[in-house]
Amino acid sequence: MIKYYQLKYIISYGFMANQTVAYFISIVAGSKKLNKKEGDVLVRRLKRQTLKKIGRHYKLTGERIRQIEKTALVKLIKKIYQMILFD
């Protein structure tokens, strides 16, 4: 089972090939579970933007962006579990 910290570690330290990043971006962009801001924050983080830079765009602190990112990842992980269980 995927845990939040494992997914965060993979995204943060760049252990994904470009194709994998593009795949995750397409999943995030097409997700109906995430609101617009959550999706945009995840896409920007996958593209290696800093929390501070994203925060400036939304006029929020880096810490608030991190919280939004965590919430969005938890939502995606729940959706993945549902897909595994019911498919």
MDAnalysis code that builds the backbone (N, CA, C; Angstrom):
import MDAnalysis as mda
import numpy as np

u = mda.Universe.empty(261, n_residues=87, atom_resindex=np.repeat(np.arange(87), 3), trajectory=True)
u.add_TopologyAttr("name", ["N", "CA", "C"] * 87)
u.add_TopologyAttr("resid", np.arange(1, 88))
u.add_TopologyAttr("resname", ["MET", "ILE", "LYS", "TYR", "TYR", "GLN", "LEU", "LYS", "TYR", "ILE", "ILE", "SER", "TYR", "GLY", "PHE", "MET", "ALA", "ASN", "GLN", "THR", "VAL", "ALA", "TYR", "PHE", "ILE", "SER", "ILE", "VAL", "ALA", "GLY", "SER", "LYS", "LYS", "LEU", "ASN", "LYS", "LYS", "GLU", "GLY", "ASP", "VAL", "LEU", "VAL", "ARG", "ARG", "LEU", "LYS", "ARG", "GLN", "THR", "LEU", "LYS", "LYS", "ILE", "GLY", "ARG", "HIS", "TYR", "LYS", "LEU", "THR", "GLY", "GLU", "ARG", "ILE", "ARG", "GLN", "ILE", "GLU", "LYS", "THR", "ALA", "LEU", "VAL", "LYS", "LEU", "ILE", "LYS", "LYS", "ILE", "TYR", "GLN", "MET", "ILE", "LEU", "PHE", "ASP"])
u.atoms.positions = np.array([
    [0.838, -1.178, 0.000],
    [0.000, 0.000, 0.000],
    [0.888, 1.248, 0.000],
    [0.474, 2.224, -0.770],
    [1.220, 3.468, -0.866],
    [0.878, 4.340, 0.331],
    [1.883, 4.875, 0.957],
    [1.686, 5.798, 2.067],
    [2.002, 7.207, 1.582],
    [1.434, 8.199, 2.256],
    [1.663, 9.596, 1.873],
    [3.149, 9.920, 1.828],
    [3.881, 9.535, 2.880],
    [5.292, 9.909, 2.943],
    [6.103, 9.241, 1.835],
    [5.705, 8.048, 1.386],
    [6.412, 7.388, 0.291],
    [6.198, 8.132, -1.017],
    [4.962, 8.508, -1.294],
    [4.657, 9.250, -2.507],
    [5.344, 10.608, -2.471],
    [5.332, 11.261, -1.333],
    [5.984, 12.564, -1.180],
    [7.484, 12.433, -1.409],
    [8.095, 11.365, -0.911],
    [9.534, 11.139, -1.079],
    [9.878, 10.958, -2.557],
    [9.069, 10.196, -3.262],
    [9.306, 9.962, -4.685],
    [9.203, 11.257, -5.469],
    [8.183, 12.057, -5.177],
    [7.991, 13.317, -5.893],
    [9.088, 14.313, -5.541],
    [9.406, 14.444, -4.267],
    [10.348, 15.464, -3.815],
    [11.768, 15.233, -4.310],
    [12.202, 14.011, -4.350],
    [13.596, 13.747, -4.661],
    [13.831, 13.349, -6.111],
    [12.808, 13.466, -6.938],
    [12.986, 13.310, -8.373],
    [13.342, 11.911, -8.829],
    [12.785, 10.889, -8.208],
    [13.078, 9.520, -8.617],
    [12.144, 9.040, -9.723],
    [11.562, 9.982, -10.434],
    [10.645, 9.607, -11.496],
    [11.212, 10.042, -12.837],
    [11.077, 9.197, -13.834],
    [11.476, 9.553, -15.186],
    [10.481, 10.566, -15.735],
    [10.869, 11.255, -16.798],
    [9.999, 12.275, -17.390],
    [8.644, 11.706, -17.798],
    [8.635, 10.475, -18.308],
    [7.368, 9.865, -18.699],
    [6.469, 9.642, -17.493],
    [7.055, 9.259, -16.389],
    [6.285, 9.036, -15.170],
    [5.707, 10.345, -14.660],
    [6.507, 11.403, -14.704],
    [6.028, 12.720, -14.281],
    [4.862, 13.145, -15.162],
    [5.014, 12.990, -16.467],
    [3.933, 13.352, -17.392],
    [2.672, 12.525, -17.105],
    [2.848, 11.255, -16.772],
    [1.717, 10.390, -16.441],
    [0.997, 10.886, -15.183],
    [1.769, 11.191, -14.123],
    [1.171, 11.698, -12.894],
    [0.469, 13.032, -13.124],
    [1.063, 13.899, -13.947],
    [0.446, 15.190, -14.247],
    [-0.894, 14.974, -14.944],
    [-0.949, 14.027, -15.871],
    [-2.215, 13.765, -16.564],
    [-3.271, 13.233, -15.601],
    [-2.863, 12.409, -14.638],
    [-3.805, 11.896, -13.635],
    [-4.314, 13.037, -12.755],
    [-3.406, 13.874, -12.303],
    [-3.781, 14.987, -11.433],
    [-4.689, 15.963, -12.173],
    [-4.329, 16.292, -13.400],
    [-5.114, 17.253, -14.181],
    [-6.525, 16.728, -14.468],
    [-6.655, 15.429, -14.629],
    [-7.960, 14.840, -14.932],
    [-8.768, 14.410, -13.728],
    [-8.224, 14.598, -12.544],
    [-8.901, 14.142, -11.333],
    [-10.076, 15.050, -10.974],
    [-11.215, 14.421, -10.744],
    [-12.408, 15.168, -10.334],
    [-12.479, 15.315, -8.818],
    [-11.629, 14.584, -8.102],
    [-11.623, 14.633, -6.639],
    [-10.936, 15.895, -6.109],
    [-10.051, 16.482, -6.915],
    [-9.279, 17.638, -6.472],
    [-9.910, 18.923, -6.976],
    [-9.878, 19.959, -6.125],
    [-10.327, 21.248, -6.628],
    [-9.209, 21.878, -7.463],
    [-9.493, 23.003, -8.071],
    [-8.553, 23.610, -9.008],
    [-7.207, 23.939, -8.356],
    [-7.247, 24.513, -7.166],
    [-6.013, 24.908, -6.479],
    [-5.172, 23.688, -6.107],
    [-5.815, 22.644, -5.586],
    [-5.078, 21.430, -5.208],
    [-4.400, 20.808, -6.427],
    [-5.136, 20.722, -7.520],
    [-4.563, 20.162, -8.737],
    [-3.399, 20.981, -9.246],
    [-3.555, 22.293, -9.225],
    [-2.487, 23.166, -9.707],
    [-1.250, 23.073, -8.823],
    [-1.446, 23.004, -7.513],
    [-0.307, 22.882, -6.591],
    [0.447, 21.576, -6.864],
    [-0.267, 20.479, -7.029],
    [0.400, 19.201, -7.297],
    [1.152, 19.222, -8.632],
    [0.527, 19.796, -9.659],
    [1.196, 19.869, -10.962],
    [2.455, 20.712, -10.865],
    [2.377, 21.835, -10.187],
    [3.558, 22.699, -10.032],
    [4.653, 21.995, -9.233],
    [4.270, 21.247, -8.195],
    [5.270, 20.519, -7.411],
    [5.908, 19.404, -8.237],
    [5.122, 18.747, -9.072],
    [5.681, 17.721, -9.952],
    [6.649, 18.331, -10.961],
    [6.424, 19.585, -11.294],
    [7.324, 20.288, -12.215],
    [8.484, 20.936, -11.473],
    [8.658, 20.583, -10.187],
    [9.799, 20.979, -9.363],
    [9.794, 22.441, -8.938],
    [8.631, 23.074, -8.822],
    [8.575, 24.429, -8.291],
    [8.604, 24.373, -6.773],
    [9.187, 25.385, -6.175],
    [9.297, 25.410, -4.723],
    [7.981, 25.835, -4.087],
    [7.845, 25.490, -2.811],
    [6.661, 25.893, -2.065],
    [6.555, 27.412, -2.007],
    [7.687, 28.056, -1.844],
    [7.709, 29.512, -1.749],
    [7.221, 30.169, -3.036],
    [7.666, 29.650, -4.170],
    [7.280, 30.221, -5.461],
    [5.779, 30.016, -5.717],
    [5.278, 28.836, -5.404],
    [3.844, 28.575, -5.567],
    [3.053, 29.453, -4.602],
    [3.572, 29.621, -3.389],
    [2.920, 30.473, -2.396],
    [2.804, 31.913, -2.860],
    [3.852, 32.415, -3.501],
    [3.798, 33.780, -4.029],
    [2.703, 33.919, -5.078],
    [2.548, 32.887, -5.907],
    [1.510, 32.922, -6.945],
    [0.115, 33.036, -6.325],
    [-0.119, 32.285, -5.254],
    [-1.431, 32.284, -4.601],
    [-1.538, 33.259, -3.427],
    [-0.457, 33.973, -3.142],
    [-0.403, 34.898, -2.005],
    [-0.662, 34.157, -0.690],
    [-0.006, 33.001, -0.566],
    [-0.073, 32.176, 0.640],
    [1.344, 31.849, 1.080],
    [1.486, 31.354, 2.300],
    [2.803, 30.948, 2.776],
    [3.171, 29.584, 2.197],
    [4.451, 29.286, 2.230],
    [4.918, 27.978, 1.789],
    [4.335, 26.861, 2.634],
    [4.157, 27.123, 3.917],
    [3.581, 26.116, 4.820],
    [2.139, 25.795, 4.432],
    [1.373, 26.811, 4.069],
    [-0.024, 26.574, 3.651],
    [-0.065, 25.780, 2.349],
    [0.855, 26.064, 1.450],
    [0.940, 25.310, 0.195],
    [1.276, 23.857, 0.489],
    [2.170, 23.620, 1.454],
    [2.526, 22.252, 1.841],
    [1.298, 21.524, 2.384],
    [0.484, 22.212, 3.167],
    [-0.733, 21.610, 3.709],
    [-1.726, 21.275, 2.596],
    [-1.865, 22.169, 1.638],
    [-2.753, 21.919, 0.492],
    [-2.249, 20.719, -0.294],
    [-0.933, 20.649, -0.487],
    [-0.324, 19.526, -1.204],
    [-0.595, 18.203, -0.480],
    [-0.438, 18.206, 0.824],
    [-0.664, 16.987, 1.601],
    [-2.120, 16.539, 1.495],
    [-3.049, 17.469, 1.614],
    [-4.474, 17.149, 1.499],
    [-4.782, 16.546, 0.137],
    [-4.216, 17.146, -0.909],
    [-4.462, 16.660, -2.272],
    [-3.900, 15.250, -2.456],
    [-2.709, 14.999, -1.934],
    [-2.110, 13.668, -2.062],
    [-2.928, 12.621, -1.310],
    [-3.439, 12.983, -0.148],
    [-4.271, 12.052, 0.615],
    [-5.528, 11.719, -0.175],
    [-6.142, 12.718, -0.810],
    [-7.331, 12.479, -1.632],
    [-7.014, 11.523, -2.781],
    [-5.874, 11.742, -3.435],
    [-5.497, 10.865, -4.548],
    [-5.234, 9.445, -4.084],
    [-4.582, 9.307, -2.941],
    [-4.284, 7.969, -2.419],
    [-5.579, 7.233, -2.078],
    [-6.546, 7.936, -1.497],
    [-7.842, 7.317, -1.201],
    [-8.514, 6.843, -2.478],
    [-8.430, 7.652, -3.530],
    [-9.024, 7.279, -4.811],
    [-8.320, 6.052, -5.391],
    [-7.013, 5.989, -5.260],
    [-6.258, 4.831, -5.747],
    [-6.692, 3.572, -5.000],
    [-6.841, 3.668, -3.665],
    [-7.299, 2.519, -2.884],
    [-8.681, 2.054, -3.330],
    [-9.573, 2.998, -3.593],
    [-10.903, 2.652, -4.057],
    [-10.839, 1.917, -5.397],
    [-10.001, 2.408, -6.288],
    [-9.854, 1.777, -7.598],
    [-9.322, 0.355, -7.467],
    [-8.376, 0.156, -6.569],
    [-7.797, -1.175, -6.349],
    [-8.842, -2.115, -5.759],
    [-9.602, -1.644, -4.796],
    [-10.567, -2.498, -4.125],
    [-11.761, -2.864, -5.007],
    [-12.246, -1.934, -5.802],
    [-13.487, -2.147, -6.516],
    [-13.323, -2.459, -8.000],
    [-12.116, -2.506, -8.483],
    [-11.906, -2.862, -9.896],
    [-11.387, -4.268, -10.060],
])
